Amino acid sequence: MSGRGISKKVAGLFTCFLLSVAFFSIYSRHSTEIHFFKPVPSDAVSLKSILDLDETLNYGSRPAVQTRTSWNAPIMWELMFDANLHDKAHREANTSVAVTVFAVGRYLEAYLNTFLTSAEKHFMLGFPVTYYVFTDLPDQVQNIALAPGRKLKVVQVEKYSRWQDISMMRMKTISEVIENELQHSFSFVFCFDVDQEFKGRFGTEALGESVAMLHAHYYKLPKNRFTYDRNPKSKAFMESGDFYYHAAIFGGTCQQVKTLADFCYLNIMEDKLNGVEALWHDESHLNKYFWVHKPTKLLSPEYCWDMYIGDISDILLKRLIWAPKQYEKLRTR
């Protein structure tokens, strides 16, 4: 065998070893808990009543927009659902929700308080919610007034030198917190970017087994303009897809979100070992995941709207908006 052949073989074995370590680190921890998830609503009747809520949706209420996917998952728009009916079913099921949000570096000062205070006005009102804030500056997280049954937990994380790495490595952190804590206490988990502000009801109608967010800038565009990763060397590579999803929001049951996070993390690590970085980082891997594993519910751009978009004809209610970029706080001083 030539020297080049030996080098390739050694490199291949080393790559396999590192991927095995990453895989083992995810799946070896408390393996019985990973393979035998139990949803918090233990009453099968209550859980079924939640899942059956899709049957009550009025898909014809919004004829100008798509309200259902080709695999019959609902796309949630204003006028489609009865908010009281959804809230009643989730109260009967004792639904509780965990929120993960990363506020690293100057993003904490620029956005966290607005995110949390606006969430207390609009997000899952009347239900138990715990905000998990991941930050490298835990002492700088300010106390905010929380409604009864709602909590704030601050978790210290490492700050990476590049924002791209912060964005990508959050998947590993989300997987770990679900395994170690959330799966034992919460019915659902939602993962948010911090640079957003709630403006209207973001309620139980958004909950589901696996929830994806339609990207506000792409939902009207033809598929050939979706910015999937087109590099065949990347694990995020896609030639086509169903929709373009926004990684600023995703959610579902603890089991489903952990599966998504593990998928993205392992593929990110394999790309790193191969010297590849996906075009839009964790968002590219998230789009690949939802192409392979179809979400059971999609949120319309009402749930994550960019105020700089001129055409608002489809948006009857802005539930959450992108926060303006505060470059004076984010730039390096």
N, C-alpha and C positions, 0 to 999 in steps of 0.2 A: 504493500500500500504506500502511496506517495506521501510526502510530508504534508501536502495540502489536504489529502484525504484524511489523514490522522487528525489534523487540526479541526476539520469540519466535524469529525466524529466526536472529538472532545468537546467542542462548542455545543454540539447538539445534546450531548449527555449533561453538560452543565446547565443548559436551558431547561431541560426536563427536570433536573434536580431542583432548580429554583422554583419552577411552577409547582412541583410536588410540595415544596415547603409552603408556598402560598395557599395551595389547596388544602393542605393538612391544617394550616392555621385557622382556616375558616370552618372546616367540617369536623375537626377532632374535638372541639370544645363542647363538652356536654352533649355528646352525639345523640343520646336518647331524646333530649329536648328538641334537637333540630329535626329529627325525623318524625317526631310525634307531637306536632303542634296541636294545641287545642284552643279554639277561639274562646275569648272571654265570655261571650254570651252562651253559657252552657245549656240553656234551655233551647232544644232543637226547634221548638215551635216559634220562639222569639226570633231565632236566627233566620228561619224560613220566612217569617213575616218581613224581615228586612230585605231579603233577596227578592221577594215577590213584589216589592214596591215598583220595580220597573214595569210591571203589568198595568200600573195605574197611570202611567205617563201619557200625556196627550201629544202624540207624535205629529199630529196634523195642525197643531196650534201655531207653528212657525213655518208656513209654506215656502218662505224665501230662503231658508237655510236647510242644510242637511241635519236631520235629527236622529238618524240611526245609521250605523255602519253596515257594511255588507255581511258582517257576521252577527248582526242584530244587537250590538251593544248600543245603548243610548248615548246621544251627544246632548248634554244638558244645556238648555237655554231657558231664559225667562218665559213664563206662560205655560211651560210644559208640565209643571209639577205642582202639587198641593203641598205647600210647606208645612201646614198643620198636620197633614196625614203622615208625612215623613217624620216629623218630630215625635208624634205620638208613638209610632212604631219603634223608634229608637229609644224612647223613654221606657217602653215596655221591655225592651231588650237590655236595659241598663248599659247602653252604649257609653264608652269612654274613649277619648281621643288623645294621642300623644302627637306633639308637634316637634319636629327637629328643625333647627335653624342655626346656621354657622355665621358668626360675627367675628371675623378674624382681622386683626390689625385695625386700621382706621375705619373699617366697615362698622365696627361696633359704635363708635362715636357718631358716625354719619347717619346710620339707619336703624339701629336696634330699638331705640325707644319708640320711634314712630311705628315700627312694625308691631311691637307688643301692645302699645296703647290702642292702636286701631283694631288689632285683633280682639281686644277685650270689648270693643263696641259692636263687632260684626261676626266673629268667627265662632260657630257652634254655640251660640248663646243658649244658656240654660243647661248645658251638658258639662260633665267633668272633663277638663282639659289640662294637660301638663305640658308646659313649654320646656323643651330641652335646648338650652342655648350652649353651643360649643364655641369656645373662644380661647384665645391665648392670653386674654386680659381679664380674668375672672373678677378681680377686685374692682374693675371699672364698670361692671354691670350694675345699673341703678335699680333700686326697688321701685316697682310700679304697683298701683292699686289693682288688685285682682278680685274678681267676683268670687262668692263662696263656691267651693268645690274645684277651684282652679289654682294651679301651682306653677312655680317657676323653679327650674333646676339648672344650675350652671355647671358645665363640665369643661375642664381645662383640656385643650388640645395643643399640639405643636403647630407653630406657624412655619409654613414653607416659604422659600424665598420667591417663588413664582406663584401668581394667582391661579395659573392653570393647574398646578400641582395641588393647591388647596381645594380647587373644584373637583379634581379627579379623586383625590384620596378621601373625600367625605364619604364615598361609597363604603369603604372599609369601616369607617367609624359608625355609620348607620347600621351596618350589619352587626357589628359588635354590640351596640347598645340595645338592639332588638333582641339579640340572643341572651344577653346578660340581664336585661331588665324589662323591656317593654312587653315581650310576649307573655309575661306573667300577670300583667296588670291592665292592658289596654285592648280594646276591641279593634281599633284602627290606628294607623299612623299616617300623618301627612308630613312631607318634607318640603320645605320652602327655602327659596333664596331670601336673604334678609332685606334686600333693597326693593321692597314692595310695601304698599300701603292698602289696607282694607278700606273700602268705601261703601259697601252694601252687604246684604246678607250673603254669607258664605256658610251655608248650613248643612244639615244632614243629608240633603238631596245630593251632595257631592260625594258621600261615602259609598264605597263599593269594595269588591274583592281586589280589583286591580284597576287603578284610576290613572289615566294619562291626560295631559293638558295640551290642547291644540295651540300651536304657536300663532299668536295674533298676526304676525307678519306673513304667514304662509298659508293660512287656511283657505284663502281665495285663489291662490296661485295654482297653475298647472303643476303636475308632479315633476316635470322635467326641470323645474326651477327650485325644487327642494334641495337644500344643501346637505345631503347625506355625504358621508365619507366615501369618496370614489377611489381611494387607494387600495388596490387588491392586497397589499401587504399588511393592512390593518385588520384587526378582528372586528372593527366597526364597519367594514366595507359593505356597501349596499348599492345595488344597481337600480333598485326601485323599492317602493314601499306603499303603505296605505295613506298615511298622513305624515306631516312633520310635527313632531312633539317637542314641547318646551320643557327643559329640565328644571326650570324655576319652580315647578310644582309637580309632584307625583305622590301617590299614596295608595292605600289599600289596607288589607289585613296585614298583621305582622308577618305572617308566613310569606305572603306575596311580595311585600316590599323587601324582605330579607333576600328572597330569591333573586329579585331584580338587582339589588346591591351587590350580591355575590357574583352574579353574571358580569356586571360592569367592572367590578374590581379585578376579577381574574383576567378578563380580556385586556384591561388597562395594563396589568402587570406583564402579560405576554407581549403586548405591543412594546412596552419599555425594554424588555429583554431583547427584542428584535430591532431596537433603535427606531421605533415608529411612534408617532403621536397623532391620534385621531384629529380630524379637522376642527371639530367643536368639542373636543375633550370628552368629558363624561356625557354630554348631551348626544354626541354621535353614538356612543355605546348604548345609551338609553333608547335611542331610536332603533338600533339593531335589536335590542331586547323586545321592544313592543312589536317589531315586525315578526319575530319568531314566536313570541308569546303574546297573543292579542289581548289588549286590555278589555275588561268587562264593562268599563264606563269611561267616557271621554267628557272632559269639561270644555265648554265652548270658550272663546276668547273673552266672554264676560268675566271670567274668573281670573284673568291675567291680561289686562289691556294696557297697551302703550298709548298714552295721550297724544303722541306725535303722529299717530295714524289719522289721516284726514277723513277717510270714509267711515262713519260710525252708524251707517244705516241699519246694520244688523244688531247693534248693541243697545238694547233697551235699558239695561242696568249695568253699570260698571261696578263689579263686586270687589275687585282688587286691581290696582294699577301699578305700573312700573314707577318707582320713585325716581325723581330727577337725579342725575348723576352730580354728586357734590364733589367736583374735582378738586376744589380748594382744600377739602378735608382728606381726600384719598391720595393725592399726589405726595411723593416723597419730599419731605422738608429738608 
